[in-house]
Amino acid sequence: MESHEQHHEHHADTGWRTAISATLHCLTGCAIGEVLGLVLATWWGWSTVPSIALAVALAFFFGYLLTFSAARRAGLDVGAAVRVALAADTVSIVVMEVIDNGFMVAIPGAMDSGLGSFVFWGSLAAALAIAFVLTVPVNRWLILRGKGHAVVHAMH
């Protein structure tokens, strides 16, 4: 039988592992949307504000789509799958998008550099990595309160 301290250590480890997994899931959807949005906007010669708007819209779309698809595969109807995706991903995507887009805007020349530029790709990679690191604790906090990706885990 495990001690009280071991029980709490197990739950703390599980909370962090689940948060990391949830954040990686969020990062996948956000990265697909961010990369696609910024690549398209840069290719089309858009300015910063519409570029970020497209990247954010696509990040939300792909982030929600990943969870929605998993919920549908788990047997949920369309309405329930939409509700699960919204409940599981909204806060995580908002945090990730604020951080990574804020970082991209803060790096001089990142948004104005071309697709062949190391500044563009290096800034985007760094922005997503920083957003991941700072979003993990947010997801852990949500999961420990039965929110965020805890909703997805309740499906299983």
Phi and psi in degrees as GROMACS dihedral restraints (atoms count N, CA, C in turn):
[ dihedral_restraints ]
;  ai    aj    ak    al  type     phi  dphi    fc
    3     4     5     6     1   -83.4    20    10
    4     5     6     7     1   148.4    20    10
    6     7     8     9     1   -72.8    20    10
    7     8     9    10     1   168.6    20    10
    9    10    11    12     1   -59.7    20    10
   10    11    12    13     1   -41.2    20    10
   12    13    14    15     1   -65.9    20    10
   13    14    15    16     1   -42.2    20    10
   15    16    17    18     1   -62.8    20    10
   16    17    18    19     1   -38.6    20    10
   18    19    20    21     1   -60.8    20    10
   19    20    21    22     1   -45.5    20    10
   21    22    23    24     1   -68.2    20    10
   22    23    24    25     1   -38.1    20    10
   24    25    26    27     1   -62.2    20    10
   25    26    27    28     1   -42.0    20    10
   27    28    29    30     1   -60.7    20    10
   28    29    30    31     1   -45.7    20    10
   30    31    32    33     1   -66.4    20    10
   31    32    33    34     1   -36.7    20    10
   33    34    35    36     1   -65.0    20    10
   34    35    36    37     1   -44.6    20    10
   36    37    38    39     1   -61.5    20    10
   37    38    39    40     1   -45.5    20    10
   39    40    41    42     1   -62.4    20    10
   40    41    42    43     1   -41.0    20    10
   42    43    44    45     1   -60.9    20    10
   43    44    45    46     1   -42.3    20    10
   45    46    47    48     1   -69.6    20    10
   46    47    48    49     1   -42.9    20    10
   48    49    50    51     1   -61.8    20    10
   49    50    51    52     1   -43.4    20    10
   51    52    53    54     1   -65.2    20    10
   52    53    54    55     1   -40.3    20    10
   54    55    56    57     1   -64.5    20    10
   55    56    57    58     1   -41.3    20    10
   57    58    59    60     1   -64.1    20    10
   58    59    60    61     1   -44.8    20    10
   60    61    62    63     1   -61.4    20    10
   61    62    63    64     1   -45.0    20    10
   63    64    65    66     1   -63.2    20    10
   64    65    66    67     1   -39.7    20    10
   66    67    68    69     1   -71.3    20    10
   67    68    69    70     1   -36.5    20    10
   69    70    71    72     1   -62.6    20    10
   70    71    72    73     1   -40.1    20    10
   72    73    74    75     1   -61.4    20    10
   73    74    75    76     1   -47.4    20    10
   75    76    77    78     1   -62.2    20    10
   76    77    78    79     1   -44.1    20    10
   78    79    80    81     1   -59.2    20    10
   79    80    81    82     1   -38.7    20    10
   81    82    83    84     1   -60.1    20    10
   82    83    84    85     1   -51.9    20    10
   84    85    86    87     1   -63.8    20    10
   85    86    87    88     1   -43.5    20    10
   87    88    89    90     1   -64.3    20    10
   88    89    90    91     1   -41.9    20    10
   90    91    92    93     1   -65.3    20    10
   91    92    93    94     1   -41.7    20    10
   93    94    95    96     1   -58.4    20    10
   94    95    96    97     1   -49.6    20    10
   96    97    98    99     1   -66.5    20    10
   97    98    99   100     1   -44.2    20    10
   99   100   101   102     1   -61.6    20    10
  100   101   102   103     1   -51.4    20    10
  102   103   104   105     1   -62.4    20    10
  103   104   105   106     1   -49.6    20    10
  105   106   107   108     1   -60.0    20    10
  106   107   108   109     1   -47.0    20    10
  108   109   110   111     1   -63.0    20    10
  109   110   111   112     1   -46.8    20    10
  111   112   113   114     1   -71.4    20    10
  112   113   114   115     1   -36.0    20    10
  114   115   116   117     1   -64.2    20    10
  115   116   117   118     1   -48.6    20    10
  117   118   119   120     1   -61.6    20    10
  118   119   120   121     1   -46.9    20    10
  120   121   122   123     1   -64.4    20    10
  121   122   123   124     1   -39.1    20    10
  123   124   125   126     1   -67.2    20    10
  124   125   126   127     1   -43.5    20    10
  126   127   128   129     1   -60.3    20    10
  127   128   129   130     1   -40.1    20    10
  129   130   131   132     1   -81.1    20    10
  130   131   132   133     1    -5.1    20    10
  132   133   134   135     1    76.9    20    10
  133   134   135   136     1    24.9    20    10
  135   136   137   138     1   -71.3    20    10
  136   137   138   139     1   155.5    20    10
  138   139   140   141     1   -79.4    20    10
  139   140   141   142     1   178.7    20    10
  141   142   143   144     1   -59.8    20    10
  142   143   144   145     1   -50.1    20    10
  144   145   146   147     1   -62.5    20    10
  145   146   147   148     1   -50.6    20    10
  147   148   149   150     1   -66.5    20    10
  148   149   150   151     1   -30.7    20    10
  150   151   152   153     1   -61.8    20    10
  151   152   153   154     1   -47.5    20    10
  153   154   155   156     1   -66.9    20    10
  154   155   156   157     1   -39.3    20    10
  156   157   158   159     1   -60.1    20    10
  157   158   159   160     1   -44.0    20    10
  159   160   161   162     1   -65.3    20    10
  160   161   162   163     1   -45.1    20    10
  162   163   164   165     1   -61.3    20    10
  163   164   165   166     1   -42.8    20    10
  165   166   167   168     1   -66.6    20    10
  166   167   168   169     1   -45.2    20    10
  168   169   170   171     1   -59.1    20    10
  169   170   171   172     1   -44.4    20    10
  171   172   173   174     1   -70.4    20    10
  172   173   174   175     1   -33.3    20    10
  174   175   176   177     1   -62.6    20    10
  175   176   177   178     1   -45.4    20    10
  177   178   179   180     1   -62.8    20    10
  178   179   180   181     1   -45.3    20    10
  180   181   182   183     1   -57.2    20    10
  181   182   183   184     1   -52.6    20    10
  183   184   185   186     1   -71.6    20    10
  184   185   186   187     1   -35.1    20    10
  186   187   188   189     1   -60.9    20    10
  187   188   189   190     1   -48.9    20    10
  189   190   191   192     1   -64.7    20    10
  190   191   192   193     1   -39.8    20    10
  192   193   194   195     1   -60.1    20    10
  193   194   195   196     1   -41.0    20    10
  195   196   197   198     1   -61.6    20    10
  196   197   198   199     1   -45.4    20    10
  198   199   200   201     1   -70.8    20    10
  199   200   201   202     1   -42.3    20    10
  201   202   203   204     1   -56.6    20    10
  202   203   204   205     1   -46.3    20    10
  204   205   206   207     1   -62.1    20    10
  205   206   207   208     1   -42.6    20    10
  207   208   209   210     1   -64.5    20    10
  208   209   210   211     1   -40.6    20    10
  210   211   212   213     1   -65.5    20    10
  211   212   213   214     1   -39.5    20    10
  213   214   215   216     1   -64.8    20    10
  214   215   216   217     1   -42.5    20    10
  216   217   218   219     1   -63.2    20    10
  217   218   219   220     1   -29.4    20    10
  219   220   221   222     1   -78.7    20    10
  220   221   222   223     1    -4.1    20    10
  222   223   224   225     1   104.5    20    10
  223   224   225   226     1     3.3    20    10
  225   226   227   228     1   -75.3    20    10
  226   227   228   229     1   147.8    20    10
  228   229   230   231     1   -74.1    20    10
  229   230   231   232     1   171.7    20    10
  231   232   233   234     1   -57.4    20    10
  232   233   234   235     1   -47.7    20    10
  234   235   236   237     1   -61.7    20    10
  235   236   237   238     1   -44.5    20    10
  237   238   239   240     1   -66.4    20    10
  238   239   240   241     1   -38.6    20    10
  240   241   242   243     1   -65.0    20    10
  241   242   243   244     1   -38.8    20    10
  243   244   245   246     1   -63.7    20    10
  244   245   246   247     1   -45.6    20    10
  246   247   248   249     1   -61.7    20    10
  247   248   249   250     1   -42.0    20    10
  249   250   251   252     1   -63.4    20    10
  250   251   252   253     1   -44.8    20    10
  252   253   254   255     1   -61.4    20    10
  253   254   255   256     1   -45.0    20    10
  255   256   257   258     1   -63.6    20    10
  256   257   258   259     1   -44.5    20    10
  258   259   260   261     1   -67.5    20    10
  259   260   261   262     1   -38.4    20    10
  261   262   263   264     1   -76.8    20    10
  262   263   264   265     1   -35.2    20    10
  264   265   266   267     1  -112.3    20    10
  265   266   267   268     1   -18.5    20    10
  267   268   269   270     1   -57.1    20    10
  268   269   270   271     1   -53.9    20    10
  270   271   272   273     1   -63.6    20    10
  271   272   273   274     1   -44.0    20    10
  273   274   275   276     1   -60.6    20    10
  274   275   276   277     1   -45.1    20    10
  276   277   278   279     1   -66.8    20    10
  277   278   279   280     1   -41.4    20    10
  279   280   281   282     1   -58.9    20    10
  280   281   282   283     1   -48.6    20    10
  282   283   284   285     1   -61.3    20    10
  283   284   285   286     1   -47.5    20    10
  285   286   287   288     1   -62.4    20    10
  286   287   288   289     1   -41.6    20    10
  288   289   290   291     1   -68.5    20    10
  289   290   291   292     1   -41.0    20    10
  291   292   293   294     1   -61.1    20    10
  292   293   294   295     1   -44.2    20    10
  294   295   296   297     1   -69.5    20    10
  295   296   297   298     1   -51.3    20    10
  297   298   299   300     1   -71.4    20    10
  298   299   300   301     1   -35.6    20    10
  300   301   302   303     1   -73.1    20    10
  301   302   303   304     1   -35.9    20    10
  303   304   305   306     1   -61.0    20    10
  304   305   306   307     1   -40.5    20    10
  306   307   308   309     1   -65.2    20    10
  307   308   309   310     1   -45.0    20    10
  309   310   311   312     1   -60.2    20    10
  310   311   312   313     1   -41.7    20    10
  312   313   314   315     1   -69.6    20    10
  313   314   315   316     1   -33.1    20    10
  315   316   317   318     1   -74.2    20    10
  316   317   318   319     1   -22.5    20    10
  318   319   320   321     1   -82.6    20    10
  319   320   321   322     1   117.0    20    10
  321   322   323   324     1   -57.4    20    10
  322   323   324   325     1   125.5    20    10
  324   325   326   327     1    83.6    20    10
  325   326   327   328     1    -8.2    20    10
  327   328   329   330     1   -61.6    20    10
  328   329   330   331     1   -44.5    20    10
  330   331   332   333     1   -76.8    20    10
  331   332   333   334     1   -20.7    20    10
  333   334   335   336     1   -98.5    20    10
  334   335   336   337     1    -9.1    20    10
  336   337   338   339     1   -77.4    20    10
  337   338   339   340     1   156.6    20    10
  339   340   341   342     1   -80.3    20    10
  340   341   342   343     1   172.4    20    10
  342   343   344   345     1   -64.9    20    10
  343   344   345   346     1   -22.4    20    10
  345   346   347   348     1   -88.3    20    10
  346   347   348   349     1     6.1    20    10
  348   349   350   351     1   -92.7    20    10
  349   350   351   352     1   134.9    20    10
  351   352   353   354     1   -63.1    20    10
  352   353   354   355     1   -33.5    20    10
  354   355   356   357     1   -59.0    20    10
  355   356   357   358     1   -43.9    20    10
  357   358   359   360     1   -62.3    20    10
  358   359   360   361     1   -57.4    20    10
  360   361   362   363     1   -69.3    20    10
  361   362   363   364     1   -38.3    20    10
  363   364   365   366     1   -65.6    20    10
  364   365   366   367     1   -41.5    20    10
  366   367   368   369     1   -65.5    20    10
  367   368   369   370     1   -41.9    20    10
  369   370   371   372     1   -64.8    20    10
  370   371   372   373     1   -43.9    20    10
  372   373   374   375     1   -62.7    20    10
  373   374   375   376     1   -44.5    20    10
  375   376   377   378     1   -64.5    20    10
  376   377   378   379     1   -40.7    20    10
  378   379   380   381     1   -61.3    20    10
  379   380   381   382     1   -44.4    20    10
  381   382   383   384     1   -68.0    20    10
  382   383   384   385     1   -38.2    20    10
  384   385   386   387     1   -65.5    20    10
  385   386   387   388     1   -44.1    20    10
  387   388   389   390     1   -65.4    20    10
  388   389   390   391     1   -41.8    20    10
  390   391   392   393     1   -61.3    20    10
  391   392   393   394     1   -40.0    20    10
  393   394   395   396     1   -60.2    20    10
  394   395   396   397     1   -52.0    20    10
  396   397   398   399     1   -59.3    20    10
  397   398   399   400     1   -41.1    20    10
  399   400   401   402     1   -80.9    20    10
  400   401   402   403     1   -17.0    20    10
  402   403   404   405     1   -88.8    20    10
  403   404   405   406     1   -24.5    20    10
  405   406   407   408     1   -54.3    20    10
  406   407   408   409     1   -50.8    20    10
  408   409   410   411     1   -62.7    20    10
  409   410   411   412     1   -32.4    20    10
  411   412   413   414     1   -64.6    20    10
  412   413   414   415     1   -45.9    20    10
  414   415   416   417     1   -65.2    20    10
  415   416   417   418     1   -37.8    20    10
  417   418   419   420     1   -62.1    20    10
  418   419   420   421     1   -44.6    20    10
  420   421   422   423     1   -59.1    20    10
  421   422   423   424     1   -44.2    20    10
  423   424   425   426     1   -64.5    20    10
  424   425   426   427     1   -46.4    20    10
  426   427   428   429     1   -62.1    20    10
  427   428   429   430     1   -42.4    20    10
  429   430   431   432     1   -64.7    20    10
  430   431   432   433     1   -17.1    20    10
  432   433   434   435     1  -103.5    20    10
  433   434   435   436     1    10.2    20    10
  435   436   437   438     1    77.0    20    10
  436   437   438   439     1    17.5    20    10
  438   439   440   441     1  -113.1    20    10
  439   440   441   442     1  -176.8    20    10
  441   442   443   444     1    59.7    20    10
  442   443   444   445     1  -132.8    20    10
  444   445   446   447     1   -71.5    20    10
  445   446   447   448     1    -7.5    20    10
  447   448   449   450     1   -61.1    20    10
  448   449   450   451     1   -30.1    20    10
  450   451   452   453     1   -63.7    20    10
  451   452   453   454     1   -40.1    20    10
  453   454   455   456     1   -67.7    20    10
  454   455   456   457     1   -43.1    20    10
  456   457   458   459     1   -65.6    20    10
  457   458   459   460     1   -26.6    20    10
  459   460   461   462     1   -68.0    20    10
  460   461   462   463     1   -22.1    20    10
  462   463   464   465     1   -66.9    20    10
  463   464   465   466     1   -30.4    20    10
